[in-house]
């Protein structure tokens, strides 16, 4: 398996685990309170967590379905920018891993079989 695929898998698995943990904690605390009071204060944050979960899922799907490494590299860099824009400074590790994986995918040489 190529290095950019490994980096993307590690990044997306960490993103999915973190997003699910944040959602679980939010819904657990919200169920203890009994009324959706946290939605007033953390509704925007939960929306950002859902967006990060979608970006992580898109990243893991794209490395297996996009065969053109140039297009995949650009897509991974865009995912990194979206993670940074959505999660602000909490998204810096995800941004760095997505951009490194994207650059490695862009530098990948395609071997043409005859």
MMTF fields as JSON, N, C-alpha, C and O atoms, coordinates in Angstrom:
{
  "mmtfVersion": "1.0.0",
  "mmtfProducer": "UNKNOWN",
  "numBonds": 455,
  "numAtoms": 456,
  "numGroups": 114,
  "numChains": 1,
  "numModels": 1,
  "chainsPerModel": [1],
  "groupsPerChain": [114],
  "chainIdList": ["A"],
  "bondAtomList": [4, 2, 8, 6, 12, 10, 16, 14, 20, 18, 24, 22, 28, 26, 32, 30, 36, 34, 40, 38, 44, 42, 48, 46, 52, 50, 56, 54, 60, 58, 64, 62, 68, 66, 72, 70, 76, 74, 80, 78, 84, 82, 88, 86, 92, 90, 96, 94, 100, 98, 104, 102, 108, 106, 112, 110, 116, 114, 120, 118, 124, 122, 128, 126, 132, 130, 136, 134, 140, 138, 144, 142, 148, 146, 152, 150, 156, 154, 160, 158, 164, 162, 168, 166, 172, 170, 176, 174, 180, 178, 184, 182, 188, 186, 192, 190, 196, 194, 200, 198, 204, 202, 208, 206, 212, 210, 216, 214, 220, 218, 224, 222, 228, 226, 232, 230, 236, 234, 240, 238, 244, 242, 248, 246, 252, 250, 256, 254, 260, 258, 264, 262, 268, 266, 272, 270, 276, 274, 280, 278, 284, 282, 288, 286, 292, 290, 296, 294, 300, 298, 304, 302, 308, 306, 312, 310, 316, 314, 320, 318, 324, 322, 328, 326, 332, 330, 336, 334, 340, 338, 344, 342, 348, 346, 352, 350, 356, 354, 360, 358, 364, 362, 368, 366, 372, 370, 376, 374, 380, 378, 384, 382, 388, 386, 392, 390, 396, 394, 400, 398, 404, 402, 408, 406, 412, 410, 416, 414, 420, 418, 424, 422, 428, 426, 432, 430, 436, 434, 440, 438, 444, 442, 448, 446, 452, 450],
  "bondOrderList": [1, 1, 1, 1, 1, 1, 1, 1, 1, 1, 1, 1, 1, 1, 1, 1, 1, 1, 1, 1, 1, 1, 1, 1, 1, 1, 1, 1, 1, 1, 1, 1, 1, 1, 1, 1, 1, 1, 1, 1, 1, 1, 1, 1, 1, 1, 1, 1, 1, 1, 1, 1, 1, 1, 1, 1, 1, 1, 1, 1, 1, 1, 1, 1, 1, 1, 1, 1, 1, 1, 1, 1, 1, 1, 1, 1, 1, 1, 1, 1, 1, 1, 1, 1, 1, 1, 1, 1, 1, 1, 1, 1, 1, 1, 1, 1, 1, 1, 1, 1, 1, 1, 1, 1, 1, 1, 1, 1, 1, 1, 1, 1, 1],
  "groupList": [{"groupName": "UNK", "atomNameList": ["N", "CA", "C", "O"], "elementList": ["N", "C", "C", "O"], "formalChargeList": [0, 0, 0, 0], "bondAtomList": [1, 0, 2, 1, 3, 2], "bondOrderList": [1, 1, 2], "singleLetterCode": "X", "chemCompType": "L-PEPTIDE LINKING"}],
  "groupTypeList": [0, 0, 0, 0, 0, 0, 0, 0, 0, 0, 0, 0, 0, 0, 0, 0, 0, 0, 0, 0, 0, 0, 0, 0, 0, 0, 0, 0, 0, 0, 0, 0, 0, 0, 0, 0, 0, 0, 0, 0, 0, 0, 0, 0, 0, 0, 0, 0, 0, 0, 0, 0, 0, 0, 0, 0, 0, 0, 0, 0, 0, 0, 0, 0, 0, 0, 0, 0, 0, 0, 0, 0, 0, 0, 0, 0, 0, 0, 0, 0, 0, 0, 0, 0, 0, 0, 0, 0, 0, 0, 0, 0, 0, 0, 0, 0, 0, 0, 0, 0, 0, 0, 0, 0, 0, 0, 0, 0, 0, 0, 0, 0, 0, 0],
  "groupIdList": [1, 2, 3, 4, 5, 6, 7, 8, 9, 10, 11, 12, 13, 14, 15, 16, 17, 18, 19, 20, 21, 22, 23, 24, 25, 26, 27, 28, 29, 30, 31, 32, 33, 34, 35, 36, 37, 38, 39, 40, 41, 42, 43, 44, 45, 46, 47, 48, 49, 50, 51, 52, 53, 54, 55, 56, 57, 58, 59, 60, 61, 62, 63, 64, 65, 66, 67, 68, 69, 70, 71, 72, 73, 74, 75, 76, 77, 78, 79, 80, 81, 82, 83, 84, 85, 86, 87, 88, 89, 90, 91, 92, 93, 94, 95, 96, 97, 98, 99, 100, 101, 102, 103, 104, 105, 106, 107, 108, 109, 110, 111, 112, 113, 114],
  "secStructList": [7, 7, 2, 2, 2, 2, 2, 2, 2, 2, 2, 2, 2, 2, 2, 2, 2, 2, 2, 2, 2, 2, 2, 2, 2, 2, 2, 2, 2, 2, 2, 2, 2, 1, 1, 7, 7, 2, 2, 2, 2, 2, 2, 2, 2, 2, 2, 2, 2, 2, 2, 2, 2, 2, 2, 2, 2, 2, 2, 2, 2, 2, 2, 2, 2, 7, 7, 7, 2, 2, 2, 2, 2, 2, 2, 2, 2, 2, 2, 2, 2, 2, 2, 2, 2, 2, 2, 4, 4, 4, 4, 2, 2, 2, 2, 2, 2, 2, 2, 2, 2, 2, 2, 2, 2, 2, 2, 7, 7, 7, 7, 7, 7, 7],
  "xCoordList": [0.841, 0.0, 0.892, 1.912, 0.505, 1.279, 1.205, 0.263, 2.215, 2.313, 1.165, 0.666, 0.738, -0.355, -1.658, -2.498, -1.838, -3.036, -2.979, -3.99, -1.795, -1.645, -1.903, -2.602, -1.337, -1.556, -3.021, -3.544, -3.681, -5.091, -5.941, -6.869, -5.641, -6.401, -6.217, -7.188, -4.985, -4.729, -5.477, -6.107, -5.41, -6.055, -7.572, -8.207, -8.143, -9.6, -10.107, -11.165, -9.381, -9.813, -9.762, -10.677, -8.707, -8.637, -9.75, -10.332, -10.051, -11.132, -12.492, -13.326, -12.724, -14.001, -14.152, -15.219, -13.089, -13.147, -13.388, -14.219, -12.668, -12.843, -14.246, -14.857, -14.766, -16.107, -17.166, -18.089, -17.045, -18.025, -17.951, -18.982, -16.742, -16.612, -17.246, -17.927, -17.028, -17.619, -19.137, -19.826, -19.665, -21.119, -21.689, -22.743, -21.003, -21.468, -21.514, -22.501, -20.454, -20.421, -21.516, -22.168, -21.717, -22.76, -24.135, -24.904, -24.456, -25.778, -25.95, -27.059, -24.875, -24.953, -25.254, -26.141, -24.53, -24.766, -26.14, -26.827, -26.54, -27.849, -28.959, -30.006, -28.754, -29.777, -29.84, -30.9, -28.722, -28.742, -29.499, -30.185, -29.371, -30.057, -31.558, -32.346, -31.953, -33.37, -34.031, -35.028, -33.504, -34.048, -32.903, -31.743, -33.219, -32.125, -31.536, -31.539, -31.029, -30.454, -29.1, -28.751, -28.331, -27.006, -27.084, -26.149, -28.19, -28.348, -28.301, -27.876, -28.734, -28.686, -27.254, -26.93, -26.401, -25.033, -24.038, -23.075, -24.264, -23.301, -23.837, -23.237, -24.935, -25.52, -24.578, -24.482, -23.887, -22.927, -21.741, -21.223, -21.309, -20.185, -20.547, -19.733, -21.745, -22.18, -22.307, -22.026, -22.715, -22.752, -21.348, -21.16, -20.372, -18.982, -18.477, -17.725, -18.883, -18.473, -19.064, -18.382, -20.324, -20.926, -20.208, -20.0, -19.83, -19.096, -17.738, -17.318, -17.052, -15.759, -15.922, -15.061, -17.006, -17.276, -17.502, -17.028, -18.21, -18.443, -17.138, -16.901, -16.286, -14.997, -14.125, -13.469, -14.119, -13.328, -13.84, -13.052, -15.147, -15.71, -15.417, -15.135, -15.482, -15.159, -13.692, -13.356, -12.822, -11.397, -11.112, -10.319, -11.748, -11.483, -12.098, -11.544, -13.231, -13.857, -13.058, -12.9, -12.557, -11.873, -10.549, -10.163, -9.844, -8.561, -8.75, -7.838, -9.916, -10.15, -10.85, -10.742, -11.566, -12.323, -11.724, -12.018, -10.895, -10.283, -8.954, -8.044, -8.843, -7.628, -6.595, -5.401, -7.03, -6.115, -5.447, -6.112, -4.131, -3.44, -3.348, -3.276, -3.348, -3.315, -4.619, -4.608, -5.729, -7.028, -7.194, -7.761, -6.703, -6.773, -5.941, -6.37, -4.75, -3.912, -4.574, -4.516, -5.205, -5.917, -7.098, -7.354, -7.818, -8.96, -8.509, -9.179, -7.394, -6.896, -6.469, -6.69, -5.864, -5.485, -6.73, -6.751, -7.754, -9.016, -9.659, -10.191, -9.617, -10.142, -9.385, -9.989, -8.076, -7.286, -7.667, -7.76, -7.888, -8.296, -9.673, -9.918, -10.574, -11.908, -11.848, -12.591, -10.978, -10.814, -10.287, -10.764, -9.318, -8.766, -9.811, -9.893, -10.599, -11.622, -12.756, -13.342, -13.066, -14.18, -13.792, -14.544, -12.639, -12.264, -11.285, -10.829, -10.951, -9.992, -8.69, -8.129, -8.191, -6.87, -6.91, -5.854, -8.073, -8.163, -7.955, -7.638, -8.131, -7.986, -6.597, -6.388, -5.642, -4.289, -3.637, -3.032, -3.726, -3.129, -3.772, -3.075, -5.091, -5.773, -5.409, -5.235, -5.294, -4.892, -3.503, -3.283, -2.574, -1.196, -1.142, -0.479, -1.835, -1.804, -2.475, -1.984, -3.588, -4.246, -3.366, -3.276, -2.719, -1.883, -0.647, -0.261, -0.029, 1.132, 0.718, 1.42, -0.419, -0.907, -1.234, -0.975, -1.798, -2.106, -0.863, -0.831, 0.16, 1.417, 2.081, 2.603, 2.061, 2.625, 1.85, 2.44, 0.534, -0.263, 0.025, 0.044, 0.247, 0.572, 1.928, 2.13, 2.849, 4.192, 4.282, 5.303, 3.229, 3.219, 3.315, 2.593, 4.19, 4.366, 3.428, 3.368, 2.712, 1.833, 2.626, 3.331, 2.505, 3.189, 2.197, 1.144, 2.541, 1.662, 2.106, 3.247, 1.194, 1.508, 1.161, 0.109, 2.078, 1.855, 1.427, 1.193],
  "yCoordList": [-1.168, 0.0, 1.238, 1.282, 2.219, 3.45, 4.283, 4.162, 5.13, 5.931, 6.934, 7.171, 7.526, 8.499, 7.825, 8.45, 6.565, 5.841, 5.546, 5.648, 5.18, 4.907, 6.16, 6.107, 7.286, 8.542, 8.937, 9.404, 8.75, 9.111, 8.202, 8.672, 6.921, 5.996, 6.334, 6.347, 6.606, 6.978, 8.261, 8.345, 9.244, 10.526, 10.377, 10.93, 9.643, 9.524, 8.679, 8.975, 7.641, 6.834, 7.662, 7.588, 8.444, 9.319, 10.363, 10.672, 10.908, 11.884, 11.284, 11.918, 10.064, 9.4, 9.067, 9.272, 8.556, 8.215, 9.47, 9.456, 10.546, 11.787, 12.352, 12.809, 12.328, 12.85, 12.035, 12.6, 10.721, 9.867, 10.048, 10.048, 10.203, 10.427, 11.748, 11.814, 12.8, 14.101, 14.023, 14.55, 13.368, 13.229, 12.389, 12.719, 11.302, 10.46, 11.238, 11.162, 11.984, 12.779, 13.837, 14.07, 14.479, 15.507, 14.909, 15.456, 13.781, 13.192, 12.597, 12.597, 12.094, 11.571, 12.686, 12.545, 13.774, 14.901, 15.496, 15.895, 15.556, 16.102, 15.214, 15.724, 13.896, 13.005, 13.116, 12.9, 13.451, 13.639, 14.9, 14.934, 15.926, 17.179, 17.01, 17.541, 16.285, 16.011, 16.921, 16.542, 18.09, 18.994, 19.359, 19.389, 19.629, 19.936, 21.318, 22.15, 21.564, 22.854, 23.063, 24.185, 21.982, 22.113, 22.514, 23.11, 22.192, 22.559, 24.059, 24.528, 24.809, 26.266, 26.784, 27.764, 26.119, 26.583, 25.89, 26.508, 24.617, 23.841, 23.377, 22.505, 23.931, 23.502, 23.706, 22.841, 24.824, 25.089, 24.154, 23.73, 23.832, 22.916, 21.526, 20.863, 21.08, 19.759, 19.732, 18.706, 20.816, 20.896, 20.757, 20.08, 21.386, 21.261, 19.826, 19.342, 19.152, 17.762, 16.871, 15.976, 17.101, 16.327, 16.582, 15.653, 17.824, 18.147, 17.452, 16.925, 17.445, 16.742, 15.236, 14.589, 14.689, 13.268, 12.969, 11.949, 13.83, 13.65, 13.781, 13.017, 14.74, 14.903, 13.665, 13.208, 13.127, 11.922, 10.736, 9.976, 10.581, 9.49, 9.681, 8.714, 10.919, 11.187, 10.898, 10.419, 11.185, 10.902, 9.425, 9.007, 8.627, 7.191, 6.548, 5.591, 7.062, 6.518, 6.917, 6.121, 8.141, 8.623, 7.909, 7.749, 7.476, 6.815, 5.443, 4.921, 4.86, 3.554, 3.621, 2.684, 4.71, 4.778, 5.678, 5.501, 6.635, 7.522, 6.913, 6.78, 6.547, 5.891, 6.885, 6.583, 8.057, 9.084, 9.761, 10.442, 9.571, 10.094, 11.618, 12.22, 12.244, 13.717, 14.281, 15.193, 13.727, 14.181, 13.848, 14.638, 12.687, 12.291, 13.218, 13.588, 13.597, 14.512, 15.861, 16.431, 16.374, 17.648, 17.512, 18.41, 16.392, 16.167, 16.086, 16.626, 15.427, 15.317, 16.675, 16.968, 17.492, 18.838, 19.673, 20.436, 19.534, 20.249, 19.764, 20.572, 18.438, 17.928, 18.528, 18.861, 18.667, 19.269, 20.714, 21.149, 21.459, 22.861, 22.945, 23.818, 22.039, 22.025, 21.669, 22.232, 20.747, 20.395, 21.591, 21.874, 22.286, 23.453, 24.563, 25.228, 24.762, 25.805, 25.446, 26.33, 24.176, 23.763, 23.68, 24.131, 23.116, 22.847, 23.867, 23.687, 24.908, 25.948, 25.324, 24.481, 25.708, 25.212, 23.763, 23.139, 23.202, 21.78, 20.917, 19.733, 21.503, 20.759, 20.805, 20.293, 21.406, 21.524, 20.157, 19.975, 19.18, 17.869, 17.184, 16.602, 17.252, 16.669, 17.376, 16.743, 18.696, 19.476, 19.063, 18.854, 18.947, 18.594, 17.205, 17.011, 16.237, 14.88, 14.798, 14.097, 15.502, 15.496, 16.15, 15.65, 17.26, 17.954, 17.117, 17.043, 16.494, 15.638, 14.465, 14.123, 13.846, 12.736, 13.214, 12.503, 14.407, 14.953, 15.232, 14.959, 15.773, 16.045, 14.738, 14.641, 13.738, 12.435, 11.799, 11.153, 11.978, 11.436, 12.183, 11.577, 13.492, 14.26, 13.869, 13.905, 13.497, 13.12, 11.677, 11.269, 10.91, 9.496, 9.335, 9.993, 8.478, 8.189, 7.05, 6.022, 7.25, 6.202, 5.293, 5.756, 4.021, 3.031, 2.519, 1.979, 2.693, 2.253, 0.871, 0.667, -0.069, -1.454, -1.641, -1.209, -2.298, -2.537, -3.952, -4.34],
  "zCoordList": [0.0, 0.0, 0.0, 0.688, -0.76, -0.893, 0.384, 1.167, 0.578, 1.786, 1.9, 3.001, 0.782, 0.859, 1.269, 1.916, 0.902, 1.327, 2.823, 3.519, 3.317, 4.744, 5.574, 6.586, 5.142, 5.866, 5.867, 6.879, 4.733, 4.652, 5.526, 6.186, 5.541, 6.382, 7.857, 8.614, 8.272, 9.663, 10.013, 11.067, 9.144, 9.395, 9.474, 10.372, 8.551, 8.537, 9.7, 10.255, 10.076, 11.219, 12.5, 13.321, 12.676, 13.851, 13.825, 14.865, 12.647, 12.526, 12.82, 13.466, 12.349, 12.602, 14.082, 14.659, 14.697, 16.122, 16.965, 17.872, 16.67, 17.44, 17.253, 18.219, 16.031, 15.783, 16.504, 17.091, 16.469, 17.137, 18.651, 19.323, 19.193, 20.634, 21.051, 22.075, 20.265, 20.59, 20.522, 21.396, 19.49, 19.376, 20.509, 21.053, 20.872, 21.969, 23.281, 24.013, 23.581, 24.811, 24.801, 25.818, 23.652, 23.542, 23.808, 24.599, 23.15, 23.327, 24.727, 25.26, 25.325, 26.683, 27.678, 28.519, 27.588, 28.5, 28.254, 29.195, 26.999, 26.67, 27.225, 27.626, 27.257, 27.812, 29.331, 29.918, 29.978, 31.427, 31.814, 32.835, 30.999, 31.299, 31.109, 31.891, 30.09, 29.873, 28.861, 28.247, 28.68, 27.659, 26.72, 27.133, 25.485, 24.538, 24.753, 23.846, 25.959, 26.304, 25.648, 25.281, 25.499, 24.898, 23.435, 22.899, 22.793, 21.383, 21.17, 20.115, 22.162, 22.05, 22.066, 21.395, 22.838, 23.005, 22.082, 21.628, 21.805, 21.042, 19.69, 19.063, 19.238, 17.967, 16.797, 15.927, 16.758, 15.686, 15.741, 14.708, 16.954, 17.118, 16.633, 15.99, 16.929, 16.486, 14.965, 14.345, 14.369, 12.908, 12.327, 11.316, 12.951, 12.512, 12.661, 11.815, 13.723, 13.927, 12.843, 12.343, 12.47, 11.385, 10.064, 9.283, 9.809, 8.578, 8.575, 7.545, 9.711, 9.802, 9.606, 9.01, 10.1, 9.898, 8.426, 7.924, 7.734, 6.291, 5.514, 4.579, 5.888, 5.22, 5.419, 4.483, 6.632, 6.892, 6.084, 5.522, 6.026, 5.226, 3.741, 3.034, 3.271, 1.865, 1.575, 0.492, 2.528, 2.343, 2.23, 1.387, 3.07, 3.037, 1.799, 1.26, 1.348, 0.136, -1.096, -2.021, -1.11, -2.312, -2.573, -3.731, -1.529, -1.796, -2.419, -3.06, -2.238, -2.836, -4.188, -4.978, -4.473, -5.716, -6.781, -7.963, -6.399, -7.39, -7.804, -6.985, -9.058, -9.552, -10.074, -10.079, -10.511, -11.015, -9.816, -9.035, -9.672, -8.502, -8.495, -7.424, -9.65, -9.695, -9.127, -8.301, -9.581, -9.083, -7.601, -6.845, -7.189, -5.79, -4.911, -3.818, -5.384, -4.621, -4.42, -3.331, -5.472, -5.362, -4.404, -3.602, -4.484, -3.594, -2.138, -1.258, -1.873, -0.497, 0.053, 1.228, -0.784, -0.339, -0.047, 0.918, -0.866, -0.624, 0.669, 1.431, 0.934, 2.202, 3.38, 4.4, 3.249, 4.322, 4.571, 5.719, 3.499, 3.646, 4.291, 5.124, 3.909, 4.52, 6.0, 6.803, 6.365, 7.778, 8.562, 9.661, 8.01, 8.693, 8.813, 9.845, 7.777, 7.815, 8.766, 9.392, 8.88, 9.724, 11.192, 12.056, 11.483, 12.87, 13.444, 14.573, 12.73, 13.128, 13.612, 12.913, 14.78, 15.192, 15.661, 15.759, 15.955, 16.277, 15.04, 15.153, 13.865, 12.624, 12.021, 10.921, 12.715, 12.169, 11.928, 10.872, 12.853, 12.546, 11.344, 10.513, 11.249, 10.095, 8.808, 7.767, 8.881, 7.715, 7.238, 6.045, 8.174, 7.808, 7.18, 6.161, 7.781, 7.231, 5.864, 4.979, 5.679, 4.366, 3.302, 2.181, 3.644, 2.661, 2.318, 1.151, 3.307, 3.022, 2.146, 1.193, 2.461, 1.635, 0.226, -0.745, 0.106, -1.218, -2.037, -3.237, -1.398, -2.102, -2.531, -3.642, -1.656, -2.028, -3.175, -4.041, -3.186, -4.289, -5.589, -6.661, -5.499, -6.705, -7.28, -8.494, -6.406, -6.863, -7.342, -7.896, -7.135, -7.505, -9.022, -9.772, -9.451, -10.883, -11.261, -10.586, -12.331, -12.836, -13.754, -14.65, -13.526, -14.36, -15.395, -15.054, -16.63, -17.722, -18.145, -18.56, -18.035, -18.42, -19.891, -20.363, -20.602, -22.038, -22.279, -23.423]
}
